[in-house]
Amino acid sequence: MFESQRVGRDFDCSLKGPQMFVRKTVCCWIGLAFVFPVSLVAADGHPLADADRAKLKKEFEGVVAQYASLIRENPQQVELYSRRGDALFFLGRAEEALADYEQMVKRNAKLDASHWRRGIAYFYAGKFEKAAGQFERYHTFDDVDRENGIWRYLSQYKAYGKPRAQRGLLKYKKDDREPFPDVYKLFAGAITGAEVLKRIAAADVDDREREKRRFYAELYIGLNDYVEGRLKSSQRHLSQAAKNTWAPQAGFGPSYMWHVGRLQYNLGRSRSQAAGAAKNKSGDK
């Protein structure tokens, strides 16, 4: 996901002097937060084991508490809001994460166009027009990454509907990493999710590369199904994305998007459970 603002690029962990403790703490957080050993044991139909989910929750709640203290001591440090914002987002607290991402831009206006995480937080906070605007600005920063175009499409779909979103699909002239050329065609309506996955299965690549491509394909097929209202199909694909073994180990961008996938799965799960409860309640009358 988006090559800008990768871990280590928005701040320098090598500084000396009074700020060294804060910077070293941030670097330690980087090393721990995005490499999560997923045991992949389903519980109650969930793609992640209860123990794994509990570990994630405890870890990120600890980070939020730690960084709240660091921010009180160093309120101008952009990277502290960055790390706490990520932890809040991974806990499913999108509006609070958004507030921290906004603080980052407030303190460093140069981050405005490149801050794709803020766009995703806008999306999950229900601020779809602002999300679309963020991804539009990102396109002026990087006009190759079709993943950004996918998120602009999803945001416009939620804000304005499918016809306008498809008309507004960003145009790309340069090649992008696989599987995004095919995945982007899915959102344009030129290919099906099944065809995307079939091409990945047939590609002449090693197992790690295939797992990488499957992750992104399952994630975005699931998100496409979600905005289209195909909840069961969405959950099947998002479950596969959450089970993926490459993404949570692959570094900042892929790991962040793995969290997006599991959070979206959880949202769909909650929606399904609420619908089932409502149906049962209606049947009791």
C-alpha positions as CSV (number, residue, x, y, z in Angstrom):
1,M,0.0,0.0,0.0
2,F,1.3,3.4,-1.0
3,E,5.1,3.7,-0.9
4,S,5.2,7.1,0.8
5,Q,5.1,7.4,4.6
6,R,6.4,4.0,5.1
7,V,7.9,3.4,8.6
8,G,11.0,5.4,9.1
9,R,10.4,7.8,6.3
10,D,8.3,10.4,8.3
11,F,10.9,10.7,11.0
12,D,14.5,10.0,11.8
13,C,15.3,7.4,14.5
14,S,19.0,8.3,14.6
15,L,18.8,11.7,16.4
16,K,20.8,12.3,19.5
17,G,20.2,14.4,22.6
18,P,17.0,15.1,24.6
19,Q,14.7,13.6,22.0
20,M,16.6,10.3,21.8
21,F,14.4,8.4,24.2
22,V,11.3,9.3,22.3
23,R,12.8,8.4,19.0
24,K,14.2,5.1,20.3
25,T,10.8,4.2,21.8
26,V,9.1,4.9,18.4
27,C,11.6,2.7,16.6
28,C,11.0,-0.1,19.1
29,W,7.2,0.3,18.4
30,I,7.9,0.0,14.7
31,G,9.7,-3.3,15.2
32,L,6.9,-4.8,17.2
33,A,3.7,-3.5,15.8
34,F,3.8,-4.6,12.2
35,V,5.2,-8.1,12.5
36,F,2.5,-10.2,14.1
37,P,2.7,-14.0,14.3
38,V,-0.7,-15.2,13.1
39,S,-1.5,-18.7,14.2
40,L,-4.4,-19.0,11.8
41,V,-6.7,-21.1,14.0
42,A,-10.3,-20.3,13.4
43,A,-12.6,-19.7,16.4
44,D,-16.4,-19.4,16.1
45,G,-15.9,-19.0,12.3
46,H,-13.5,-16.1,12.7
47,P,-10.3,-16.4,10.5
48,L,-8.1,-15.5,13.5
49,A,-7.8,-17.4,16.8
50,D,-9.2,-15.9,19.9
51,A,-5.7,-15.7,21.4
52,D,-4.4,-13.8,18.4
53,R,-7.2,-11.3,18.6
54,A,-6.7,-10.8,22.3
55,K,-3.0,-10.3,21.8
56,L,-3.5,-7.7,19.2
57,K,-6.0,-5.8,21.4
58,K,-3.7,-5.9,24.4
59,E,-0.7,-4.8,22.4
60,F,-2.4,-1.8,20.7
61,E,-4.2,-0.7,23.9
62,G,-0.8,-0.6,25.5
63,V,0.6,1.4,22.7
64,V,-2.2,3.9,23.0
65,A,-1.6,4.4,26.7
66,Q,2.2,4.7,26.2
67,Y,1.9,7.2,23.5
68,A,-0.6,9.3,25.3
69,S,2.0,9.8,27.9
70,L,4.7,10.6,25.4
71,I,2.5,13.1,23.6
72,R,1.8,14.9,26.8
73,E,5.6,15.3,27.2
74,N,6.4,16.0,23.6
75,P,3.2,17.5,22.0
76,Q,5.0,18.7,18.8
77,Q,6.4,15.3,17.8
78,V,4.6,14.3,14.7
79,E,5.7,10.7,14.8
80,L,4.1,10.2,18.2
81,Y,0.7,11.0,16.7
82,S,1.5,8.8,13.8
83,R,2.1,5.7,15.9
84,R,-0.8,6.3,18.3
85,G,-3.0,7.0,15.3
86,D,-2.1,3.6,13.8
87,A,-2.7,1.8,17.1
88,L,-6.1,3.5,17.5
89,F,-7.0,2.5,14.0
90,F,-6.0,-1.1,14.5
91,L,-8.3,-1.1,17.5
92,G,-11.2,-0.1,15.3
93,R,-11.3,3.5,16.7
94,A,-11.2,5.3,13.4
95,E,-12.4,8.7,14.5
96,E,-9.8,8.9,17.2
97,A,-7.1,7.7,14.7
98,L,-8.3,10.4,12.3
99,A,-7.8,13.0,15.0
100,D,-4.2,12.0,15.5
101,Y,-3.5,11.9,11.7
102,E,-5.0,15.4,11.5
103,Q,-2.6,16.5,14.2
104,M,0.3,15.2,12.1
105,V,-0.7,17.4,9.2
106,K,-1.3,20.3,11.5
107,R,2.3,20.1,12.6
108,N,3.7,19.3,9.2
109,A,1.7,20.6,6.3
110,K,3.9,18.7,3.8
111,L,2.2,15.5,4.8
112,D,-1.2,16.6,3.5
113,A,-1.1,15.1,0.0
114,S,0.8,11.9,0.9
115,H,-1.2,11.0,4.0
116,W,-3.1,7.9,2.7
117,R,-3.7,6.6,6.2
118,R,-5.8,9.7,6.9
119,G,-7.8,8.9,3.8
120,I,-8.5,5.4,5.1
121,A,-9.4,6.8,8.5
122,Y,-11.8,9.3,6.8
123,F,-13.4,6.3,5.0
124,Y,-14.0,4.3,8.2
125,A,-15.1,7.4,10.1
126,G,-17.9,7.7,7.5
127,K,-16.4,10.9,6.0
128,F,-16.5,9.6,2.4
129,E,-16.2,12.9,0.6
130,K,-13.2,13.9,2.6
131,A,-11.7,10.4,1.9
132,A,-12.2,10.9,-1.8
133,G,-10.5,14.3,-1.6
134,Q,-7.5,12.8,0.2
135,F,-7.0,10.1,-2.4
136,E,-7.4,12.7,-5.1
137,R,-4.6,14.7,-3.6
138,Y,-2.5,11.6,-3.2
139,H,-2.7,11.1,-7.0
140,T,-0.8,14.4,-7.4
141,F,1.9,13.0,-5.2
142,D,2.0,9.5,-6.8
143,D,0.3,8.9,-10.1
144,V,1.4,5.3,-10.5
145,D,-0.2,3.5,-7.5
146,R,-3.5,2.1,-8.5
147,E,-4.2,1.1,-4.9
148,N,-4.8,4.8,-4.3
149,G,-7.3,4.9,-7.2
150,I,-9.1,1.9,-5.7
151,W,-9.6,3.8,-2.4
152,R,-10.8,6.9,-4.2
153,Y,-13.3,4.7,-6.1
154,L,-14.5,3.1,-2.9
155,S,-14.8,6.5,-1.2
156,Q,-16.7,8.0,-4.2
157,Y,-19.0,5.0,-4.4
158,K,-20.0,5.5,-0.7
159,A,-20.3,9.3,-1.2
160,Y,-22.0,9.6,-4.6
161,G,-22.9,6.1,-5.9
162,K,-21.4,3.7,-8.4
163,P,-22.0,5.5,-11.7
164,R,-20.1,8.6,-10.6
165,A,-17.4,6.5,-8.9
166,Q,-16.8,4.6,-12.1
167,R,-16.8,7.8,-14.2
168,G,-14.3,9.3,-11.8
169,L,-11.8,6.4,-11.8
170,L,-8.3,7.9,-11.9
171,K,-6.4,7.3,-15.1
172,Y,-3.0,5.6,-15.1
173,K,-0.4,5.6,-17.9
174,K,2.4,3.8,-16.2
175,D,2.8,0.2,-15.1
176,D,2.1,-0.8,-11.5
177,R,3.0,-3.8,-9.4
178,E,0.9,-6.9,-9.7
179,P,-1.9,-7.7,-9.1
180,F,-3.1,-4.1,-9.2
181,P,-3.5,-3.7,-13.0
182,D,-6.0,-6.6,-12.9
183,V,-7.6,-5.6,-9.6
184,Y,-8.1,-2.0,-11.0
185,K,-10.0,-3.5,-13.9
186,L,-12.4,-5.1,-11.4
187,F,-13.5,-1.7,-10.2
188,A,-13.9,-0.5,-13.7
189,G,-16.2,-3.4,-14.4
190,A,-13.9,-5.0,-17.0
191,I,-13.1,-8.2,-15.2
192,T,-14.6,-10.3,-12.4
193,G,-13.1,-11.2,-9.1
194,A,-13.0,-14.9,-10.1
195,E,-11.0,-14.0,-13.2
196,V,-8.5,-12.0,-11.1
197,L,-7.9,-15.0,-8.8
198,K,-7.7,-17.3,-11.8
199,R,-4.9,-15.3,-13.3
200,I,-3.0,-15.2,-10.1
201,A,-3.3,-19.0,-9.8
202,A,-2.0,-19.4,-13.3
203,A,0.9,-16.9,-13.0
204,D,4.4,-18.2,-13.3
205,V,5.6,-16.9,-10.0
206,D,7.0,-18.4,-6.8
207,D,4.8,-19.2,-3.8
208,R,5.6,-16.0,-1.8
209,E,4.7,-13.8,-4.8
210,R,1.5,-15.7,-5.4
211,E,0.6,-15.3,-1.7
212,K,1.3,-11.6,-2.0
213,R,-1.0,-11.2,-5.0
214,R,-3.7,-13.3,-3.4
215,F,-3.7,-11.1,-0.4
216,Y,-4.4,-7.9,-2.3
217,A,-6.9,-9.6,-4.6
218,E,-8.9,-11.2,-1.8
219,L,-8.8,-7.9,0.1
220,Y,-10.1,-5.7,-2.7
221,I,-12.5,-8.2,-4.1
222,G,-14.0,-8.3,-0.6
223,L,-14.1,-4.6,-0.3
224,N,-15.8,-4.3,-3.8
225,D,-18.4,-6.9,-2.7
226,Y,-19.0,-5.0,0.5
227,V,-19.8,-1.7,-1.2
228,E,-21.9,-3.6,-3.7
229,G,-23.9,-5.1,-0.9
230,R,-22.8,-8.7,-1.4
231,L,-22.0,-9.3,2.3
232,K,-21.6,-13.1,2.3
233,S,-19.2,-13.0,-0.6
234,S,-17.4,-10.1,0.9
235,Q,-16.9,-12.0,4.1
236,R,-15.5,-15.0,2.3
237,H,-12.9,-13.0,0.5
238,L,-12.0,-10.9,3.6
239,S,-11.6,-14.0,5.6
240,Q,-9.0,-15.2,3.1
241,A,-7.2,-11.9,3.3
242,A,-7.1,-12.1,7.1
243,K,-5.7,-15.7,6.9
244,N,-2.9,-14.6,4.5
245,T,0.5,-15.4,5.9
246,W,2.5,-12.9,3.7
247,A,0.8,-9.6,4.6
248,P,1.2,-9.3,8.4
249,Q,5.0,-10.1,8.0
250,A,5.7,-8.0,4.9
251,G,6.3,-4.5,6.3
252,F,4.4,-1.3,7.0
253,G,2.1,-0.9,3.9
254,P,1.1,-4.6,3.5
255,S,0.7,-5.0,7.3
256,Y,-1.4,-1.9,7.5
257,M,-3.7,-3.2,4.8
258,W,-3.9,-6.6,6.6
259,H,-5.3,-4.8,9.5
260,V,-7.8,-3.0,7.2
261,G,-8.9,-6.4,6.0
262,R,-9.4,-7.9,9.4
263,L,-11.2,-4.8,10.6
264,Q,-13.5,-4.8,7.6
265,Y,-14.2,-8.5,8.2
266,N,-15.1,-7.6,11.8
267,L,-17.5,-4.9,10.6
268,G,-19.2,-7.3,8.2
269,R,-19.4,-9.9,11.0
270,S,-21.0,-7.4,13.3
271,R,-23.4,-6.4,10.6
272,S,-24.4,-10.0,9.9
273,Q,-24.9,-10.8,13.6
274,A,-27.0,-7.7,14.1
275,A,-29.2,-8.6,11.1
276,G,-29.6,-12.2,12.4
277,A,-30.5,-10.9,15.8
278,A,-33.1,-8.5,14.3
279,K,-34.5,-11.3,12.2
280,N,-34.8,-13.6,15.3
281,K,-36.5,-10.8,17.3
282,S,-38.9,-10.2,14.5
283,G,-39.7,-13.9,14.3
284,D,-40.5,-14.0,18.0
285,K,-43.4,-11.5,17.6
